[in-house]
Amino acid sequence: MKGTTKSTTATIYKGFLKYKGLQWQQPKYKIEETLPFIPQEKELDELISASSKTISTFLQILKETGARGIEAKRLKWEHIDTERKTIYITPAKGSNPRILPITTKLSGMLSNLTKNSQYMFPSTLKALRSNYNRQRNRIAKQLSNPRLIQIHFHTFRHWKGTTEYHKTRDIIHVKTVLGHKDIKSTMVYINLEQALFLTENDDYTCKIAKDAKEATDLIESGFQYVATTPEALMLFRKRK
């Protein structure tokens, strides 16, 4: 989102001045919503296969679970159940914890890592990101694909959310996989999925109703009820 950095900086500065007993008229910044870049699956797989053992395993976790980079960094060996092929994601940034399935491929990649710490990835997230950026830039040059430069750790999360919605058409499922507490954070993947996998039968406008009045207005406008979230928000859609 454009304008977010300026708005956040101004808020922090206002708090600092308040602490000092000073006042300041905080400017208002317009926040422009933008949609994230969603790569092709083969592009993610190219990065995974051409990276080092540690980075490729880290990326495979991001791809299969949609975890944030910091969540993957915090993974401990005790969080992996090789028999059931599941992984426990410790939440970050106010998200929900979740237990997610992993593939035999990822299980094998994890077993090949050196276990010299309680953490799967002992180095800092900053170090992992720096290492990844160097390898990604090299791979992008080798494959003559500048699109790969746009793929960051969080891109894997956006890809997971978009593809999960495409496969299931279940926004509550996507919310659970990503660990979102607020369904509004998940709704972006409906628009992303429609933009990337648009078909005549799947072209909908989606709305959220917070109460009976809003639900009634949506129904009268031709929207169809889909589901109710755990937060009692009602989801509606209407074919465009």
C-alpha positions in Angstrom: 0.0 0.0 0.0 1.4 3.3 -1.0 1.5 6.0 1.6 1.7 3.5 4.5 5.3 4.4 5.4 4.7 8.1 5.7 1.5 7.6 7.7 3.3 5.2 10.1 6.3 7.5 10.5 4.0 10.5 11.2 2.1 8.5 13.9 5.4 7.5 15.6 6.6 11.1 15.5 3.4 12.3 17.0 3.7 9.8 19.9 7.3 10.9 20.5 6.2 14.6 20.7 3.4 13.7 23.1 5.9 11.9 25.3 8.0 15.2 25.3 4.9 17.2 26.2 4.7 18.8 22.7 1.9 19.0 20.2 1.9 18.6 16.4 -0.8 18.6 13.8 -0.3 15.3 12.1 -0.8 15.4 8.3 -3.2 13.0 6.7 -1.9 10.7 4.0 -4.0 8.9 1.4 -3.4 5.2 1.5 -3.5 3.7 -1.9 -4.4 0.0 -2.1 -2.2 -2.1 -4.4 -2.4 -5.8 -5.3 0.7 -7.9 -4.7 2.7 -9.7 -7.4 1.7 -13.3 -7.8 4.3 -15.4 -9.7 3.7 -18.6 -11.6 4.3 -21.8 -9.6 7.1 -22.9 -12.0 8.9 -19.7 -11.1 8.8 -20.5 -7.4 9.9 -24.0 -8.1 12.8 -22.7 -10.2 14.0 -20.6 -7.3 13.6 -23.5 -4.9 15.5 -26.0 -7.0 18.4 -23.6 -7.8 19.0 -22.3 -4.3 21.2 -23.7 -1.6 20.0 -26.6 0.6 19.0 -24.3 3.5 17.3 -21.6 1.4 15.5 -24.1 -0.8 14.1 -25.8 2.3 13.0 -22.5 3.8 11.3 -21.5 0.5 9.6 -24.9 0.3 8.1 -24.3 3.8 6.9 -20.9 2.7 5.3 -22.4 -0.5 3.5 -25.2 1.2 2.3 -23.4 4.4 2.0 -19.8 3.4 3.8 -18.9 6.6 5.3 -15.5 7.1 9.1 -15.4 7.0 9.3 -14.7 10.7 7.0 -17.7 11.4 9.2 -20.0 9.3 12.3 -18.7 11.0 10.9 -19.5 14.5 10.3 -23.2 13.6 11.8 -25.7 15.9 12.5 -29.3 15.3 9.8 -30.2 17.8 7.3 -28.4 15.5 7.6 -31.1 12.8 5.7 -34.4 12.9 7.4 -36.6 10.3 5.0 -39.5 10.9 1.8 -37.5 10.4 3.6 -35.1 8.0 2.4 -32.0 9.7 4.1 -28.8 10.9 3.0 -26.4 13.7 3.2 -22.7 12.9 3.8 -20.4 15.8 1.9 -17.2 15.1 3.4 -13.8 14.5 1.9 -10.3 14.1 -1.3 -11.3 16.0 -2.1 -14.3 13.8 -3.6 -17.6 14.8 -1.5 -20.7 15.4 -2.1 -23.6 13.0 -1.1 -27.1 12.2 -0.7 -27.7 8.5 0.1 -30.7 6.3 3.4 -30.9 4.4 4.5 -33.1 1.5 6.9 -36.0 1.5 9.2 -33.8 -0.5 9.4 -31.2 2.2 9.7 -33.8 4.9 12.7 -35.2 3.1 14.3 -31.8 2.6 14.0 -31.1 6.4 15.6 -34.4 7.2 18.7 -33.4 5.2 19.3 -30.3 7.2 21.9 -30.3 9.9 20.3 -30.4 13.4 22.8 -28.4 15.5 20.2 -26.2 17.1 16.7 -26.4 18.5 15.7 -24.2 15.5 15.5 -25.5 12.0 17.1 -22.2 10.8 19.4 -20.9 13.5 20.5 -17.8 11.6 18.6 -14.5 11.8 15.8 -13.7 9.4 17.8 -10.8 8.1 20.7 -13.1 7.3 18.3 -15.6 5.6 16.7 -12.8 3.5 20.1 -11.4 2.5 21.3 -14.9 1.5 18.2 -15.5 -0.4 18.3 -12.1 -2.3 21.8 -12.9 -3.5 20.8 -16.3 -4.7 17.6 -15.1 -6.3 19.3 -12.3 -8.2 21.9 -14.8 -9.5 19.1 -17.3 -10.6 17.1 -14.5 -12.3 20.2 -13.6 -14.3 21.0 -17.2 -15.2 17.4 -17.8 -16.3 17.0 -14.4 -18.0 13.8 -13.9 -16.0 13.6 -10.5 -14.3 10.2 -11.5 -12.8 12.1 -13.5 -10.2 13.5 -10.3 -8.7 10.0 -9.5 -7.6 9.7 -12.7 -5.5 10.3 -12.0 -1.8 9.6 -14.2 1.2 6.1 -12.7 1.6 5.3 -13.4 -2.1 5.1 -17.1 -1.3 2.4 -16.3 1.2 0.4 -14.3 -1.3 0.8 -17.1 -3.9 -0.4 -19.7 -1.3 -3.5 -17.6 -0.4 -4.4 -17.1 -4.0 -4.0 -20.7 -5.1 -5.8 -22.1 -2.1 -8.8 -20.0 -2.8 -8.7 -21.0 -6.5 -8.6 -24.7 -5.5 -11.3 -24.5 -2.8 -13.4 -21.4 -3.4 -13.5 -21.4 0.5 -12.4 -18.1 1.9 -12.7 -19.4 5.5 -10.3 -22.2 4.6 -7.8 -19.7 3.3 -8.2 -17.6 6.4 -7.4 -20.7 8.5 -4.4 -21.7 6.5 -2.9 -18.2 6.6 -3.8 -17.7 10.3 -5.7 -14.4 9.8 -7.8 -13.2 12.7 -9.7 -10.7 10.5 -11.5 -12.0 7.4 -10.8 -8.6 5.7 -7.2 -9.5 5.5 -8.1 -12.6 3.5 -10.6 -11.1 1.2 -7.9 -9.7 -1.1 -7.3 -13.2 -2.4 -10.7 -13.3 -4.0 -9.8 -10.4 -6.2 -6.3 -11.8 -6.9 -7.8 -15.2 -7.8 -10.3 -13.6 -10.1 -7.7 -11.6 -11.9 -5.4 -14.6 -12.4 -7.9 -17.4 -13.0 -10.8 -15.5 -14.4 -13.5 -17.6 -16.1 -17.1 -16.7 -17.0 -18.6 -18.8 -14.2 -16.3 -17.5 -11.5 -16.6 -13.7 -12.0 -18.1 -12.3 -8.8 -18.3 -9.2 -6.8 -17.9 -10.0 -3.1 -19.1 -8.1 -0.1 -19.1 -8.4 3.7 -22.2 -7.6 5.9 -21.7 -6.9 9.6 -25.3 -6.9 10.6 -28.8 -7.8 9.5 -29.4 -4.3 7.9 -26.3 -4.6 5.7 -27.2 -8.2 4.8 -30.7 -7.2 3.8 -29.4 -4.4 1.6 -27.0 -6.8 -0.1 -29.7 -9.4 -0.7 -32.0 -6.7 -2.1 -29.2 -5.6 -4.4 -28.9 -9.2 -5.8 -26.1 -10.6 -3.7 -26.1 -14.2 -2.7 -25.3 -15.4 0.8 -22.1 -17.6 1.0 -21.1 -18.2 4.6 -20.7 -16.6 8.0 -17.3 -16.3 9.6 -16.4 -17.1 13.2 -16.4 -13.3 13.8 -20.1 -13.3 12.7 -19.4 -11.5 9.5 -21.6 -12.6 6.6 -20.1 -13.1 3.2 -22.1 -12.4 0.0 -21.3 -12.6 -3.7 -22.9 -11.5 -7.0 -22.0 -12.5 -10.5 -20.8 -9.6 -12.5 
